[in-house]
Amino acid sequence: MRVEPNGRIPNTPGMAMKEARVDPIKVPGSFVRLQGAYPGLRAAEQRVADFILKHPDELIYLTVTELAERTNTSESTVVRLCQKIGYKGYQEFKIVLARDLVEPTTEIYAAIEAGDDLPTIKNKVFQANAQALRDTIEVLDDEQLGRAVDALASARRLEIYGVGGSSPLALDAYHKFLKLGLRSIALSDGDLMAMSSSLLRADDVALGISHTGASRDVTDALARAKASGATTICITHRPSSPITKVSDIVLVTAAQQTAFRSDASSSRIAQLTIIDTLYVGVAHKNHDRALEMIERTRQATAAKRY
């Protein structure tokens, strides 16, 4: 079988559908945080981010003062940007970036093109979803995740908010935590969120899911829950969005945008995986009780299956 210099097997009749292949584009893992935070950055911070994304090799040799001068900003702007994306400061960000440039980089798969056949589209969609999970591992903070599990494990009541595309995710979370015996409810109506969240108390938890972090209904509900003394948790793609300002615990996803698919599509997979992790974390924390509750709910629905 002939193999071309680029490693591909040339198409022959009957093989086109079998040999669909996706060309990877290399992107450093530390860029994931920067790209996820970008829409919420101030104009000066975006100038710094633009320079970093375009000149990563050059950046590792620049001091904070030199980077500020090159981007016509200030040292405080550079440091603030680094802190917004989860680093202690500019020096730590440079160290992580240097590591990413040396180590094997994360593969981001090409956008869907007009001439792509269905197997190629399949590969690109699957790879984008898999990449969203790999990227989310980079940005999801273990301390925040642990705090969320602790809060859920000890909650008297859990309310989950999500509208639009986040509504099915809220229902998925409700389904999972209900099986653990946690008194919970999923709400997608703005008025019901407002009323219900206002009645929460200090030993309750409110979980808001919003990819953009800018859903007014969800953000307002979390704000009311927080004002009532409840612990508030959000799952979002935008670490500097309005929902994070009213959340005690912030869980961040990451995803790349491709043609025909917003980053929200892939991010949904990451959000579901975070929900799964919270569910397993809570179950593991209350192991015996969780097994009992899961078995009881399984028996309750057994008669409904053929």
Buried (B, 14 or more C-beta within 10 A) or exposed (E): EEEEEEEEEEEEEEEEEEEBEBEBEEBBBBBBBBBBBBBBBBEBBBBBBBBBBEEBEEBEEBEBEBBBEBBEBBBEBBBBBBBBBBBEEBEEBBEBBBEBBEEEBBBBBBBBEEEBEEBBBEBBBEBBBBBBBBBBEBBBBEEBBEBBBBBBBEBEBBBBBBBBBBBBBBBBBBBBBBBBBBEBBBBBEBEBBBEBBEEBEEEBBBBBBBBBBBBEBBBBBBBBBBEBEBBBBBBBBBBBBBBBBBBBBBBBBBBBBBEEBEBBBBBBBBBBBBBEBBBEBBBEBBEEEBEEBBEEBEEEEEEEEE
